[in-house]
Amino acid sequence: MHCLQTRALVHRYGNDLVLDGIDLQVPTGSIYGFLGPNGAGKTTTLRLLLGLLRRQQGEIAIFGHRLDEDRIGLLRRIGSMIESPSFYEHLSARENLALLQKVYRCPRGRIDEVLALVGLAQTGRKRAGQFSLGMKQRLGLAVALLHAPDLLILDEPSNGLDPNGIVEMRALLQRLNRELGITILVSSHLLPEVEKLATHVGILHRGRLMFQGTIDALQARQHQRRALRLRTGDDDAAQSLLARHGHPAHRDVDGLSLPALDDADAAALNRTLVAAGIDVFELAPERGDLERIFMDIVEDRSTASVTLGEAA
Ligand SMILES: Nc1ncnc2c1ncn2[C@@H]1O[C@H](COP(=O)(O)OP(=O)(O)OP(=O)(O)O)[C@@H](O)[C@H]1O
């Protein structure tokens, strides 16, 4: 079951095509990392999902209903944080929330609950203007949580945080997901962060969804394409020798990369190199980290959009 789905979502700013047929599928209960470099179109997508931008082409369905059908009703079940949250700087966290609690007409007791959830219960009379960036982000999250949403839509919540703040934000989001069952759609350009945080990932590049599926499916994709990493005492000589033996190797900053071989062929190749007087420091499968997969997907201009595995 998908908590949020889009079909063929297209958006233009003037003549600039910024989203080119996006089919998002965010499974209920997931943490969906919406990943892409700056300018890929993430914020535009999230603004469309929240009805902050007028939909031009394509469909958006949330909790199984078209957004246009019941925008207000659906938004009541969504908490969001798009760009840096703004507050009354001269008011405390509690006072800021008390104002919004009246607007949202949620129970007063909810203020203490969300302050505790985001770890701001002890900030007392301290003004929001004196908060660290991490505390401001957490207060933004408290605002998003005030009306007890089923879905959180967050635009780069780790932006500008120090490493400690990033770890805290991740732990908090995972707790909200695990303990309260909140589905979270979170955009990021930080690949290692998405790898640690998310259960599912969508990779956006130049307005196209290049990959969508589970983190495991993404890594499985890499496994299929896995290459061998070779580092030697003389990479130039090794490259020439390999070419003569029908193993074209690609040179990069880490040494040589060549198409995957089975164990027997890899052992034979090792013997050939050593017999030619070339020291072999490393002969192993490429790292399967997301960074490399991401570069693979994004650099491969011919790659069609792929959906791997069942996103649900
Ligand atoms: N209001 C606007 N008018 C014109 N062009 C815009 C507008 N907003 C965004 N763009 C352009 O649309 C493209 C996508 O921007 P968007 O902010 O959606 O990307 P993003 O992936 O969120 O990037 P970032 O992480 O840098 O915010 C960019 O080229 C941007 O310059």
The ligand as a Tripos MOL2 file, in Angstrom:
@<TRIPOS>MOLECULE
LIG
   31    33     1     0     0
SMALL
NO_CHARGES

@<TRIPOS>ATOM
      1 N1         10.4000   29.7570   -8.5330 N.pl3     1 LIG1
      2 C1         11.2430   29.3310   -9.4690 C.ar      1 LIG1
      3 N2         11.3190   29.9470  -10.6660 N.ar      1 LIG1
      4 C2         12.1550   29.5090  -11.6260 C.ar      1 LIG1
      5 N3         12.9790   28.4570  -11.5010 N.ar      1 LIG1
      6 C3         12.9730   27.8060  -10.3050 C.ar      1 LIG1
      7 C4         12.1060   28.2030   -9.2390 C.ar      1 LIG1
      8 N4         12.3010   27.3600   -8.2110 N.ar      1 LIG1
      9 C5         13.2450   26.4820   -8.6090 C.ar      1 LIG1
     10 N5         13.6540   26.7350   -9.8540 N.ar      1 LIG1
     11 C6         14.6340   25.9690  -10.6480 C.3       1 LIG1
     12 O1         14.1430   24.6490  -10.7770 O.3       1 LIG1
     13 C7         15.1910   23.6930  -10.6570 C.3       1 LIG1
     14 C8         14.8550   22.7200   -9.5320 C.3       1 LIG1
     15 O2         14.8830   23.4130   -8.2950 O.3       1 LIG1
     16 P1         14.5160   22.7260   -6.9090 P.3       1 LIG1
     17 O3         14.6610   23.7610   -5.8430 O.co2     1 LIG1
     18 O4         13.2340   22.0130   -7.0320 O.co2     1 LIG1
     19 O5         15.6810   21.6480   -6.7930 O.3       1 LIG1
     20 P2         16.2480   20.8980   -5.5300 P.3       1 LIG1
     21 O6         16.5370   19.5150   -5.9730 O.co2     1 LIG1
     22 O7         15.3260   21.0810   -4.3710 O.co2     1 LIG1
     23 O8         17.5890   21.6450   -5.2750 O.3       1 LIG1
     24 P3         18.1380   22.3460   -3.9430 P.3       1 LIG1
     25 O9         18.5570   21.2260   -3.0570 O.co2     1 LIG1
     26 O10        19.2790   23.1590   -4.4580 O.co2     1 LIG1
     27 O11        16.9910   23.1710   -3.4000 O.co2     1 LIG1
     28 C9         16.4480   24.4870  -10.4190 C.3       1 LIG1
     29 O12        17.0820   24.6360  -11.6710 O.3       1 LIG1
     30 C10        15.9610   25.8220   -9.9230 C.3       1 LIG1
     31 O13        16.8520   26.8350  -10.2810 O.3       1 LIG1
@<TRIPOS>BOND
     1     1     2 1
     2     2     3 ar
     3     2     7 ar
     4     3     4 ar
     5     4     5 ar
     6     5     6 ar
     7     6     7 ar
     8     6    10 ar
     9     7     8 ar
    10     8     9 ar
    11     9    10 ar
    12    10    11 1
    13    11    12 1
    14    11    30 1
    15    12    13 1
    16    13    14 1
    17    13    28 1
    18    14    15 1
    19    15    16 1
    20    16    17 2
    21    16    18 1
    22    16    19 1
    23    19    20 1
    24    20    21 2
    25    20    22 1
    26    20    23 1
    27    23    24 1
    28    24    25 2
    29    24    26 1
    30    24    27 1
    31    28    29 1
    32    28    30 1
    33    30    31 1
@<TRIPOS>SUBSTRUCTURE
     1 LIG1         1 GROUP 0 **** ****
